[in-house]
Amino acid sequence: MLTKDSSKKNVLRLQKKLRFNSKLVFAFILPLLIINPPTLAQLSDTARWTSTVQLDYSSKSNITYLKANNVELKLDVYAPRNTEKPVPTIIYFHGGGWVTGVKEGSILSLLPYLEMGWAVVNVQYRLANISPAPAAVEDCLCALRWVIRNADQYGFDTNKLVVSGGSAGGHLALTTGMIPASAGFDRQCPGKEELKVAAIVNWYGITDVEDLLEGENLQYYAVQWIGSRINPRKIAERVSPLNYVRNDLPPVITIHGDADTLVPYSHAIQLHQKLERAKVPNELITVPGGGHGNFTKSEMLRIYKAIREFLNIHLHTGNNQEQQKSDR
């Protein structure tokens, strides 16, 4: 029989594992949501999906996609089971100002795409304490190359790859989807594959890194990421999405609060205006009074409704889960 002390120790050990292992999070938490059939029938569609998600998805954690500076960079894959054809795939980059954060912290941001029946790739990249800019940009492009190279194994639809992330992750989603091969940022993982995505979902991402290095919009996370380098402004210019706007970009949807104090709302406006002038399909979802994320429930429902509609229009994804059922 377990004593009170031994039970407490077991719980603490499990909590420690859950904190660092996204696979364990899904394996432990989701079964707790599975309930008896009579009660299940009374749930919403979303709750019923949550109770059976383990049956519909396989997960593989901490797959090495790149080794850089003697660091093995990892990603996690959540892929639908028993699909007869490739599925749309979201590639997600966590936030943290390029100086902090872990991919496991983004798990809840992935759930809406799992509910849509998409595959999800959750990516780690080098932070500033390991390598300053442009290392994170290089890593995320290499993650995209890994996804393309491994599409057949995991069932990724390479014609429906979408990059996304929040804050610094939004910036990396933009650079991954916008930077051309001519910029030379893929030299860590050379290859012949065209690094192309079908759409970008940008959550309050930095679009002008140089703007954050000094002046009224100074942010020390940006200074730390660029580091004490020769020509820091030149480096900032090379990793700023605003400098890569052109007419052949994929569609972009941006979500940004107009009271954000960490990434100025002006970054979203400038990106939207430049994309409009270049005639790139795009949409700006403004959250009135919204800060740096942490939006209200009603705002999040509005935002995800807009994202689904945007992706359906430009990728013709519809409800992928319903499509899978009809294909079986």
C-alpha positions in Angstrom: 0.0 0.0 0.0 1.2 3.5 -0.8 1.9 5.8 2.1 0.9 9.5 1.9 4.6 10.4 1.5 5.4 7.9 -1.2 2.3 8.9 -3.1 3.3 12.5 -2.9 6.8 11.7 -4.2 5.4 9.7 -7.1 3.2 12.7 -8.1 6.1 15.1 -7.9 8.2 12.8 -10.1 5.4 12.6 -12.6 4.9 16.3 -12.6 8.6 16.8 -13.4 8.4 14.4 -16.3 5.2 16.1 -17.7 6.9 19.5 -17.5 9.5 18.5 -20.1 7.9 15.7 -22.2 5.1 16.7 -24.5 4.4 13.1 -25.3 3.8 12.3 -21.7 1.5 15.3 -21.4 -0.8 13.9 -24.1 -0.5 10.3 -22.8 -1.4 11.3 -19.2 -3.8 14.1 -19.4 -6.0 13.1 -22.3 -7.1 9.7 -20.9 -8.4 11.5 -17.9 -10.9 13.2 -20.2 -12.3 9.9 -21.5 -15.7 9.2 -19.8 -18.5 6.7 -19.9 -20.5 6.4 -23.2 -23.8 7.7 -21.6 -22.1 10.9 -20.5 -20.0 11.1 -23.7 -23.3 11.5 -25.7 -24.1 14.6 -23.8 -20.8 16.4 -24.6 -20.1 18.9 -27.3 -18.3 17.9 -30.5 -15.1 19.3 -29.2 -15.3 17.4 -25.9 -16.1 14.2 -27.7 -13.0 14.8 -30.0 -10.8 15.4 -26.9 -11.8 12.1 -25.4 -10.8 10.1 -28.4 -7.8 12.0 -29.8 -5.3 9.4 -28.7 -7.1 6.9 -31.0 -6.9 9.3 -33.9 -3.3 10.5 -33.5 0.2 9.1 -33.2 2.9 11.2 -31.6 6.7 11.1 -31.8 8.8 13.3 -29.6 12.2 14.8 -29.8 13.2 13.8 -33.3 16.5 15.3 -34.2 16.2 17.4 -37.4 19.5 19.2 -37.3 22.8 19.4 -35.4 24.3 22.8 -35.2 27.0 24.2 -32.9 27.2 20.7 -31.4 23.5 21.0 -30.3 20.9 18.4 -31.5 17.8 20.3 -32.4 14.5 18.5 -31.9 10.9 18.5 -33.1 7.7 16.7 -32.2 5.3 15.2 -34.7 1.6 14.6 -34.1 0.1 12.8 -37.1 -3.4 11.4 -37.8 -3.6 7.7 -37.9 -5.1 5.6 -40.7 -5.3 8.4 -43.3 -5.4 7.4 -47.0 -3.9 10.5 -48.3 -1.6 13.3 -47.0 -3.0 15.9 -44.7 -2.5 19.6 -44.2 0.3 20.3 -41.7 1.1 23.1 -39.4 4.7 23.8 -38.4 4.8 25.7 -35.2 7.6 27.8 -33.6 7.4 28.9 -30.0 7.9 32.4 -28.7 10.2 33.9 -26.1 12.0 36.8 -27.8 14.6 34.3 -29.3 16.1 34.2 -25.8 13.8 31.9 -23.9 11.0 29.3 -24.3 10.7 25.6 -25.1 8.6 23.8 -27.7 6.7 22.0 -25.0 5.2 25.3 -23.9 3.2 25.5 -27.1 1.2 22.3 -26.8 -2.1 24.1 -26.1 -1.7 26.2 -29.2 -1.6 23.1 -31.3 -4.9 21.7 -30.2 -7.1 23.6 -32.7 -5.1 22.1 -35.6 -5.4 18.6 -34.1 -9.1 19.1 -33.9 -9.2 20.1 -37.5 -7.5 16.8 -38.4 -4.2 18.3 -39.4 -0.7 17.0 -38.7 1.4 19.2 -36.4 5.2 19.6 -36.2 6.4 21.5 -33.1 9.9 22.9 -33.5 12.8 23.7 -31.2 15.5 26.2 -32.4 18.7 27.7 -31.1 18.2 30.5 -28.6 20.5 33.5 -28.1 22.5 31.9 -25.3 23.6 29.2 -27.7 23.8 31.2 -31.0 22.7 34.7 -31.7 20.9 35.9 -34.9 20.5 34.6 -37.5 20.8 31.0 -36.1 17.1 30.7 -35.2 16.1 31.7 -38.7 18.4 29.1 -40.2 17.1 26.4 -37.9 13.5 27.0 -38.8 14.2 26.8 -42.5 16.0 23.5 -41.8 13.0 22.3 -39.9 10.9 23.1 -43.0 13.3 21.1 -45.2 13.0 18.1 -42.7 9.3 18.2 -43.0 9.4 18.2 -46.8 12.0 15.4 -46.9 9.9 13.3 -44.4 6.5 14.0 -45.8 5.9 10.5 -47.1 6.7 8.9 -43.8 4.4 11.0 -41.7 1.7 11.8 -44.3 2.4 15.6 -44.6 0.8 17.3 -47.6 3.6 19.3 -49.0 1.1 21.5 -50.9 -0.6 22.4 -47.7 2.2 23.3 -45.3 1.5 26.2 -43.0 4.0 27.9 -40.7 2.8 29.6 -37.5 4.0 30.9 -34.1 3.6 33.7 -31.6 5.9 36.7 -30.9 9.4 35.6 -31.9 7.7 32.4 -33.2 5.5 34.6 -35.4 8.7 36.3 -36.7 10.2 32.9 -37.4 7.0 31.8 -39.2 7.3 34.9 -41.4 10.9 34.4 -42.2 10.5 30.7 -42.9 7.7 31.5 -45.3 9.1 34.6 -46.9 12.9 34.4 -47.1 14.1 33.3 -50.6 16.8 30.8 -51.3 19.0 33.6 -52.6 19.4 34.9 -49.0 21.5 31.8 -48.2 20.0 31.0 -44.8 19.7 27.3 -45.5 23.4 26.6 -45.6 23.2 24.6 -42.4 21.0 22.0 -44.2 21.7 22.3 -48.0 19.3 20.5 -50.4 17.5 20.8 -53.6 14.0 21.0 -52.2 12.1 24.2 -52.7 11.5 25.6 -49.2 7.9 26.7 -49.9 4.8 27.0 -47.7 1.1 27.5 -48.5 0.3 30.0 -45.9 1.6 31.9 -42.8 -0.4 32.3 -39.5 1.5 35.1 -37.7 0.6 35.8 -34.0 1.9 39.2 -33.1 5.3 38.5 -34.7 8.2 41.0 -35.0 8.4 42.3 -38.6 11.1 44.9 -38.2 13.9 43.7 -35.9 16.0 46.9 -36.5 13.1 48.9 -35.0 13.6 47.2 -31.7 17.3 47.8 -31.3 17.0 51.4 -30.0 14.7 54.4 -29.7 11.1 54.4 -28.4 10.5 50.7 -29.4 13.7 49.4 -27.8 13.4 45.8 -26.6 16.3 44.2 -24.8 15.4 40.7 -26.0 16.1 41.9 -29.5 19.4 43.5 -28.5 20.3 40.2 -26.8 19.4 38.1 -29.9 21.5 40.3 -32.3 24.3 40.4 -29.8 27.5 42.5 -29.7 28.3 42.2 -33.4 29.8 44.3 -36.1 27.1 46.0 -38.1 24.2 44.9 -35.9 21.7 46.9 -38.0 22.8 45.0 -41.1 22.1 41.7 -39.3 18.7 43.0 -38.1 17.9 44.1 -41.6 18.6 40.6 -43.0 16.3 38.9 -40.5 13.4 41.4 -40.8 10.3 40.0 -42.7 9.4 43.5 -43.9 12.4 43.4 -46.2 11.2 40.3 -48.0 7.8 41.4 -49.1 7.2 40.6 -52.8 4.3 39.6 -55.0 4.9 35.8 -55.0 4.6 35.2 -51.2 2.1 32.8 -49.7 -1.1 34.2 -48.0 -0.5 35.7 -44.6 -2.9 36.2 -41.7 -1.7 38.3 -38.8 -3.2 38.5 -35.3 -2.1 41.4 -33.1 -3.4 43.4 -30.1 -3.3 47.1 -30.6 -2.1 47.7 -27.0 0.9 45.3 -27.3 3.9 46.7 -25.4 6.4 43.9 -26.3 5.9 43.9 -30.1 4.5 47.2 -31.4 1.2 47.0 -33.2 2.8 49.1 -35.9 4.7 46.0 -37.0 1.5 44.3 -38.0 0.2 47.4 -39.7 3.4 47.9 -41.7 3.4 44.3 -42.8 -0.3 44.5 -43.8 0.3 47.6 -45.8 3.3 46.3 -47.7 1.5 43.0 -48.4 -1.4 45.0 -49.8 0.8 47.0 -52.1 2.5 43.8 -53.3 -1.0 42.3 -53.9 -0.3 39.4 -51.6 -3.5 37.8 -50.1 -3.5 38.8 -46.4 -5.7 39.6 -43.5 -5.0 41.6 -40.3 -7.1 40.6 -37.2 -6.8 43.4 -34.7 -7.7 42.7 -31.1 -8.9 46.0 -29.6 -7.2 46.7 -26.3 -5.3 43.4 -26.7 -1.8 43.1 -25.3 0.9 40.5 -26.1 -1.4 37.5 -26.3 -3.5 36.3 -23.4 -6.6 37.3 -25.3 -10.1 36.7 -24.0 -12.1 33.5 -24.7 -14.4 35.4 -27.0 -11.5 37.0 -28.9 -9.8 33.6 -29.3 -13.0 32.1 -30.7 -13.2 35.0 -33.2 -9.6 34.6 -34.1 -9.7 30.8 -34.7 -12.9 31.2 -36.8 -11.1 33.7 -38.9 -8.0 31.5 -39.3 -10.1 28.5 -40.3 -11.9 30.6 -42.9 -8.7 32.1 -44.2 -7.0 28.7 -44.6 -10.1 27.2 -46.2 -10.3 30.0 -48.8 -6.6 29.8 -49.7 -5.8 26.1 -49.1 -9.3 24.6 -49.7 -8.9 22.6 -46.5 -12.4 22.7 -45.1 -13.0 20.4 -42.2 -10.2 17.8 -42.7 -11.6 15.4 -40.2 -15.0 15.2 -42.0 -13.1 14.7 -45.2 -11.1 11.9 -43.8 -14.3 10.1 -42.6 -15.8 10.4 -46.1 -12.7 9.0 -47.6 -12.7 5.9 -45.5 
